[in-house]
Amino acid sequence: MINDKKKVLIVSILILLFFCFFVPTIVNATSYSEQVPTSYEEWVDSYGGASGLKGNLEAVCVIIYGYIDQNLDFTITFKNVLDTIYYYVAESQ
């Protein structure tokens, strides 16, 4: 049986994917910074680290959209996408 935290994570991922795929107008890969980061780590830092991504739907959509359309200046892996979603839903440390 799936525990409550896993259910919340799965539902959160589905909601995020819905917004990222069906509401693409909220995504603009260059709107968050004048200089496009050259790595995933630099991209995370541009939002203030993992804590800066918590609850930031636009940031999550940028990285998911970048993974699909390769519209950023660095290669995004599926692990980066999962990390970003984790940062979005992560509890405060």
DSSP file (Angstrom, degrees, kcal/mol; ACC not computed):
  #  RESIDUE AA STRUCTURE BP1 BP2  ACC     N-H-->O    O-->H-N    N-H-->O    O-->H-N    TCO  KAPPA ALPHA  PHI   PSI    X-CA   Y-CA   Z-CA
    1    1 A M              0   0    0      0, 0.0     2,-0.3     0, 0.0     0, 0.0   0.000 360.0 360.0 360.0 139.3    0.0    0.0    0.0
    2    2 A I        -     0   0    0      1,-0.1     2,-0.0     2,-0.0     0, 0.0  -0.608 360.0-130.9 -79.5 131.2    1.3    3.5   -0.9
    3    3 A N     >  -     0   0    0     -2,-0.3     4,-1.9     1,-0.1     3,-0.2  -0.280  26.6-100.3 -78.8 171.3    1.8    5.7    2.2
    4    4 A D  H  > S+     0   0    0      1,-0.2     4,-2.5     2,-0.2     5,-0.2   0.848 118.9  54.8 -62.4 -38.4    0.5    9.3    2.4
    5    5 A K  H  > S+     0   0    0      1,-0.2     4,-2.3     2,-0.2    -1,-0.2   0.899 109.2  48.1 -64.5 -39.4    3.8   11.0    1.5
    6    6 A K  H  > S+     0   0    0     -3,-0.2     4,-2.6     2,-0.2    -1,-0.2   0.892 110.6  51.8 -67.5 -38.3    4.1    9.0   -1.7
    7    7 A K  H  X S+     0   0    0     -4,-1.9     4,-2.6     2,-0.2     5,-0.2   0.925 110.5  48.3 -62.1 -44.2    0.5    9.8   -2.6
    8    8 A V  H  X S+     0   0    0     -4,-2.5     4,-2.6     1,-0.2    -2,-0.2   0.914 112.2  49.1 -63.1 -42.7    1.1   13.5   -2.1
    9    9 A L  H  X S+     0   0    0     -4,-2.3     4,-2.5     2,-0.2    -2,-0.2   0.919 112.1  48.0 -63.2 -44.1    4.3   13.3   -4.2
   10   10 A I  H  X S+     0   0    0     -4,-2.6     4,-2.3     2,-0.2    -2,-0.2   0.929 113.7  46.3 -63.5 -45.7    2.5   11.5   -7.0
   11   11 A V  H  X S+     0   0    0     -4,-2.6     4,-2.4     2,-0.2    -1,-0.2   0.904 112.2  51.9 -63.6 -40.9   -0.5   13.9   -7.0
   12   12 A S  H  X S+     0   0    0     -4,-2.6     4,-2.7    -5,-0.2    -2,-0.2   0.918 109.4  49.4 -61.6 -43.7    2.0   16.9   -6.9
   13   13 A I  H  X S+     0   0    0     -4,-2.5     4,-2.7     1,-0.2    -1,-0.2   0.921 111.1  49.6 -62.0 -44.0    3.9   15.5   -9.9
   14   14 A L  H  X S+     0   0    0     -4,-2.3     4,-2.1     2,-0.2    -1,-0.2   0.902 112.0  47.9 -63.0 -40.8    0.7   15.0  -11.9
   15   15 A I  H  X S+     0   0    0     -4,-2.4     4,-2.3     2,-0.2    -2,-0.2   0.924 112.4  49.2 -65.0 -43.9   -0.5   18.6  -11.1
   16   16 A L  H  X S+     0   0    0     -4,-2.7     4,-2.5     1,-0.2    -2,-0.2   0.922 110.9  49.5 -61.7 -44.3    2.9   20.0  -12.1
   17   17 A L  H  X S+     0   0    0     -4,-2.7     4,-2.4     2,-0.2     5,-0.3   0.892 108.9  53.7 -63.2 -38.5    2.9   18.1  -15.3
   18   18 A F  H  X S+     0   0    0     -4,-2.1     4,-2.7     1,-0.2     5,-0.4   0.954 112.4  43.1 -58.5 -50.4   -0.6   19.3  -16.1
   19   19 A F  H  X S+     0   0    0     -4,-2.3     4,-1.1     1,-0.2     7,-0.2   0.870 115.4  49.3 -65.9 -35.9    0.4   22.9  -15.6
   20   20 A C  H  < S+     0   0    0     -4,-2.5    -1,-0.2    -5,-0.2    -2,-0.2   0.851 120.9  33.2 -73.5 -33.1    3.6   22.6  -17.5
   21   21 A F  H  < S+     0   0    0     -4,-2.4    -2,-0.2    -5,-0.2    -3,-0.2   0.830 127.0  35.1 -92.4 -34.2    2.1   20.8  -20.5
   22   22 A F  H  < S+     0   0    0     -4,-2.7    -3,-0.2    -5,-0.3    -2,-0.2   0.523 121.4  43.8-102.0  -6.4   -1.3   22.4  -20.8
   23   23 A V    ><  +     0   0    0     -4,-1.1     3,-1.6    -5,-0.4    -1,-0.2  -0.458  64.7 155.2-130.2  60.8   -0.5   25.9  -19.7
   24   24 A P  G >   +     0   0    0      0, 0.0     3,-1.6     0, 0.0    -1,-0.1   0.637  58.8  79.2 -68.1 -12.7    2.8   26.6  -21.6
   25   25 A T  G 3  S+     0   0    0      1,-0.3    -5,-0.1    -3,-0.1    -2,-0.0   0.719  84.6  62.2 -69.1 -17.4    2.3   30.3  -21.5
   26   26 A I  G <  S+     0   0    0     -3,-1.6     2,-0.6    -7,-0.2    -1,-0.3   0.557  91.4  84.0 -81.6  -4.8    3.6   30.4  -17.9
   27   27 A V    <   +     0   0    0     -3,-1.6     2,-0.3    -4,-0.2    32,-0.1  -0.864  42.2 154.8-104.8 123.9    6.9   29.1  -19.1
   28   28 A N    >   -     0   0    0     -2,-0.6     3,-2.0    30,-0.1     4,-0.4  -0.843  28.2-155.8-143.2 105.0    9.5   31.4  -20.5
   29   29 A A  T 3  S+     0   0    0     -2,-0.3     3,-0.2     1,-0.3     4,-0.1   0.697  91.9  42.6 -60.4 -22.1   13.0   29.9  -20.1
   30   30 A T  T >  S+     0   0    0      1,-0.2     3,-0.7     2,-0.1    -1,-0.3   0.429  90.2  86.5-104.2   2.4   14.8   33.2  -20.2
   31   31 A S  T <  S+     0   0    0     -3,-2.0    -1,-0.2     1,-0.2    -2,-0.1   0.730  82.1  59.6 -75.1 -20.3   12.4   35.2  -17.9
   32   32 A Y  T 3  S+     0   0    0     -4,-0.4     2,-0.3    -3,-0.2    -1,-0.2   0.606 115.5  14.1 -86.2 -10.2   14.0   34.2  -14.7
   33   33 A S    <   -     0   0    0     -3,-0.7    -1,-0.2     1,-0.1     3,-0.1  -0.987  58.1-134.0-161.6 148.1   17.5   35.6  -15.4
   34   34 A E  S    S+     0   0    0     -2,-0.3     2,-0.5     1,-0.2    -1,-0.1   0.847 102.7  49.8 -72.3 -32.8   19.3   37.9  -17.8
   35   35 A Q  S    S-     0   0    0     -3,-0.1    -1,-0.2     0, 0.0     0, 0.0  -0.930  88.5-131.9-110.0 123.5   22.0   35.3  -18.2
   36   36 A V        -     0   0    0     -2,-0.5    -6,-0.1     1,-0.1     7,-0.1  -0.585  30.8-114.7 -74.2 127.4   21.0   31.8  -19.0
   37   37 A P        -     0   0    0      0, 0.0    36,-0.4     0, 0.0    -1,-0.1  -0.197  12.7-145.7 -60.3 153.2   22.8   29.3  -16.6
   38   38 A T  S    S+     0   0    0     34,-0.1     2,-0.3     1,-0.1    37,-0.2   0.421  78.3  29.8-102.3  -0.6   25.3   26.9  -18.2
   39   39 A S  S  > S-     0   0    0     35,-0.1     4,-2.1     1,-0.1     5,-0.1  -0.975  80.6-111.8-150.3 163.1   24.6   24.0  -15.8
   40   40 A Y  H  > S+     0   0    0     -2,-0.3     4,-2.6    35,-0.2     5,-0.2   0.909 118.2  53.2 -62.5 -41.8   21.7   22.6  -13.7
   41   41 A E  H  > S+     0   0    0      1,-0.2     4,-2.4     2,-0.2    -1,-0.2   0.902 109.3  48.6 -61.0 -41.3   23.6   23.5  -10.5
   42   42 A E  H  > S+     0   0    0      2,-0.2     4,-1.8     1,-0.2    -1,-0.2   0.877 109.9  52.8 -65.5 -37.8   23.9   27.1  -11.7
   43   43 A W  H  X S+     0   0    0     -4,-2.1     4,-0.6     2,-0.2    -2,-0.2   0.930 109.5  47.7 -62.9 -46.0   20.2   27.2  -12.6
   44   44 A V  H ><>S+     0   0    0     -4,-2.6     5,-1.8     1,-0.2     3,-1.3   0.920 111.0  52.0 -60.6 -44.0   19.3   26.0   -9.1
   45   45 A D  H ><5S+     0   0    0     -4,-2.4     3,-1.9     1,-0.3    -1,-0.2   0.836  98.7  64.8 -60.9 -33.2   21.6   28.7   -7.6
   46   46 A S  H 3<5S+     0   0    0     -4,-1.8    -1,-0.3     1,-0.3    -2,-0.2   0.717 103.9  47.6 -65.4 -18.7   19.9   31.3   -9.8
   47   47 A Y  T <<5S-     0   0    0     -3,-1.3    -1,-0.3    -4,-0.6    -2,-0.2   0.333 132.0 -91.7 -99.4   5.0   16.7   30.6   -7.8
   48   48 A G  T < 5S-     0   0    0     -3,-1.9     4,-0.4    -4,-0.1     3,-0.3   0.751  72.6 -74.1  90.9  26.9   18.5   30.8   -4.4
   49   49 A G  S >><S-     0   0    0     -5,-1.8     3,-0.8     1,-0.2     4,-0.7  -0.239  82.1 -39.3  81.1-172.7   19.3   27.1   -4.1
   50   50 A A  H >> S+     0   0    0      1,-0.3     3,-1.0     2,-0.2     4,-0.6   0.861 137.5  55.8 -59.2 -37.6   16.9   24.2   -3.4
   51   51 A S  H >4 S+     0   0    0     -3,-0.3     3,-0.5     1,-0.3    -1,-0.3   0.798 101.6  58.4 -67.6 -26.4   15.0   26.3   -0.8
   52   52 A G  H <4 S+     0   0    0     -3,-0.8    -1,-0.3    -4,-0.4    -2,-0.2   0.689 102.4  54.5 -74.0 -18.0   14.3   28.9   -3.4
   53   53 A L  H X< S+     0   0    0     -3,-1.0     3,-2.3    -4,-0.7     2,-0.2   0.607  77.6 118.0 -88.8 -13.3   12.6   26.4   -5.6
   54   54 A K  T << S-     0   0    0     -4,-0.6    34,-0.2    -3,-0.5    35,-0.1  -0.369  94.7  -5.8 -60.5 119.6   10.2   25.3   -2.8
   55   55 A G  T 3  S+     0   0    0     33,-1.5     2,-1.2    -2,-0.2    -1,-0.3   0.557  95.6 134.4  75.0   8.5    6.7   26.1   -4.1
   56   56 A N    <>  +     0   0    0     -3,-2.3     4,-1.8     1,-0.2     3,-0.2  -0.716  26.8 176.2 -95.5  89.6    8.0   27.8   -7.2
   57   57 A L  H  > S+     0   0    0     -2,-1.2     4,-2.5     1,-0.2     5,-0.2   0.861  77.3  57.2 -62.7 -38.1    5.8   26.4  -10.0
   58   58 A E  H  > S+     0   0    0      1,-0.2     4,-2.2     2,-0.2    -1,-0.2   0.914 106.6  49.7 -60.6 -42.2    7.3   28.6  -12.7
   59   59 A A  H  > S+     0   0    0      2,-0.2     4,-2.0     1,-0.2    -1,-0.2   0.919 110.5  49.3 -63.1 -43.8   10.7   27.2  -11.9
   60   60 A V  H  X S+     0   0    0     -4,-1.8     4,-2.2     1,-0.2    -1,-0.2   0.916 111.6  49.4 -62.1 -42.6    9.6   23.6  -12.0
   61   61 A C  H  X S+     0   0    0     -4,-2.5     4,-3.0     1,-0.2     5,-0.3   0.874 107.0  56.1 -64.9 -37.1    7.8   24.3  -15.4
   62   62 A V  H  X S+     0   0    0     -4,-2.2     4,-2.4     1,-0.2    -1,-0.2   0.941 111.1  42.4 -60.2 -47.4   11.0   25.9  -16.8
   63   63 A I  H  X S+     0   0    0     -4,-2.0     4,-1.7     2,-0.2    -2,-0.2   0.879 116.7  47.3 -71.6 -36.1   13.1   22.8  -16.1
   64   64 A I  H  X S+     0   0    0     -4,-2.2     4,-1.8     2,-0.2    -2,-0.2   0.934 115.0  46.0 -67.5 -44.7   10.5   20.4  -17.3
   65   65 A Y  H  X S+     0   0    0     -4,-3.0     4,-2.9     1,-0.2     5,-0.3   0.878 111.4  53.1 -64.5 -37.4    9.9   22.4  -20.4
   66   66 A G  H  X S+     0   0    0     -4,-2.4     4,-1.5    -5,-0.3     6,-0.3   0.841 106.7  52.9 -65.5 -33.5   13.6   22.7  -20.9
   67   67 A Y  H  < S+     0   0    0     -4,-1.7    -1,-0.2     2,-0.2    -2,-0.2   0.893 115.8  39.6 -67.0 -40.0   13.9   18.9  -20.7
   68   68 A I  H  < S+     0   0    0     -4,-1.8    -2,-0.2     1,-0.1    -3,-0.1   0.936 130.9  24.5 -76.8 -48.3   11.3   18.4  -23.4
   69   69 A D  H  < S-     0   0    0     -4,-2.9    -3,-0.2    -5,-0.2    -2,-0.2   0.469  92.5-132.5-100.0  -3.0   12.2   21.2  -25.8
   70   70 A Q     <  +     0   0    0     -4,-1.5    -4,-0.2    -5,-0.3    -3,-0.1   0.915  52.8 149.8  52.0  47.4   15.9   21.6  -24.9
   71   71 A N        +     0   0    0     -6,-0.2     2,-0.2    -5,-0.1    -1,-0.1   0.316  43.2  81.0 -96.5   8.7   15.4   25.4  -24.7
   72   72 A L  S    S-     0   0    0     -6,-0.3     4,-0.1     2,-0.3   -34,-0.1  -0.658  89.0-111.9-106.0 168.9   18.1   26.1  -22.1
   73   73 A D  S    S+     0   0    0    -36,-0.4     2,-0.3    -2,-0.2    -2,-0.0   0.266  96.4  55.2 -85.6  14.0   21.8   26.4  -22.7
   74   74 A F  S    S-     0   0    0    -35,-0.1     2,-0.4    -8,-0.0    -2,-0.3  -0.974  91.7 -98.4-142.2 157.2   22.6   23.1  -20.8
   75   75 A T        -     0   0    0     -2,-0.3     2,-0.5   -37,-0.2   -35,-0.2  -0.604  34.1-152.5 -78.5 129.5   21.5   19.5  -21.0
   76   76 A I        -     0   0    0     -2,-0.4     2,-0.2   -10,-0.2    -6,-0.1  -0.893   8.4-154.6-104.7 128.3   18.8   18.6  -18.6
   77   77 A T     >  -     0   0    0     -2,-0.5     4,-1.6     1,-0.1     3,-0.2  -0.554  30.4-111.1 -95.7 164.9   18.6   15.0  -17.4
   78   78 A F  H  > S+     0   0    0      1,-0.2     4,-2.4     2,-0.2     5,-0.2   0.852 120.7  58.8 -62.1 -33.2   15.5   13.2  -16.1
   79   79 A K  H  > S+     0   0    0      1,-0.2     4,-2.9     2,-0.2    -1,-0.2   0.888 101.8  54.0 -62.5 -38.7   17.2   13.2  -12.7
   80   80 A N  H  > S+     0   0    0      2,-0.2     4,-2.5     1,-0.2    -1,-0.2   0.909 108.1  50.1 -60.4 -41.1   17.3   17.0  -12.8
   81   81 A V  H  X S+     0   0    0     -4,-1.6     4,-2.3     2,-0.2    -2,-0.2   0.938 112.6  45.7 -62.4 -47.1   13.6   17.0  -13.5
   82   82 A L  H  X S+     0   0    0     -4,-2.4     4,-2.5     1,-0.2    -2,-0.2   0.902 112.0  51.9 -64.0 -40.8   12.9   14.7  -10.5
   83   83 A D  H  X S+     0   0    0     -4,-2.9     4,-2.7     2,-0.2    -1,-0.2   0.917 109.6  50.1 -59.7 -43.4   15.3   16.8   -8.3
   84   84 A T  H  X S+     0   0    0     -4,-2.5     4,-2.1     2,-0.2    -2,-0.2   0.914 110.8  48.1 -63.7 -43.3   13.4   20.0   -9.2
   85   85 A I  H  X S+     0   0    0     -4,-2.3     4,-1.9     2,-0.2    -1,-0.2   0.902 111.3  51.7 -63.3 -40.0   10.1   18.4   -8.4
   86   86 A Y  H  X S+     0   0    0     -4,-2.5     4,-1.6     1,-0.2    -2,-0.2   0.931 109.3  49.3 -61.7 -45.2   11.5   17.2   -5.1
   87   87 A Y  H  < S+     0   0    0     -4,-2.7    -1,-0.2     1,-0.2    -2,-0.2   0.880 108.8  55.1 -60.2 -37.7   12.7   20.7   -4.2
   88   88 A Y  H  < S+     0   0    0     -4,-2.1   -33,-1.5   -34,-0.2    -1,-0.2   0.901 120.1  29.0 -62.7 -42.3    9.3   22.0   -5.1
   89   89 A V  H  < S+     0   0    0     -4,-1.9    -1,-0.2   -35,-0.1    -2,-0.2   0.485  92.9 123.9 -99.3  -3.5    7.5   19.8   -2.7
   90   90 A A     <  -     0   0    0     -4,-1.6     2,-0.1    -5,-0.2     3,-0.1  -0.204  63.2-116.4 -62.4 146.3   10.2   19.3   -0.1
   91   91 A E        -     0   0    0      1,-0.1    -1,-0.1     2,-0.0    -2,-0.0  -0.479  43.8 -85.2 -76.8 153.8    9.5   20.1    3.5
   92   92 A S              0   0    0     -2,-0.1    -1,-0.1     1,-0.1   -41,-0.0  -0.309 360.0 360.0 -60.3 140.2   11.5   23.0    5.0
   93   93 A Q              0   0    0     -3,-0.1    -1,-0.1     0, 0.0    -2,-0.0   0.435 360.0 360.0 -96.7 360.0   14.9   21.8    6.4
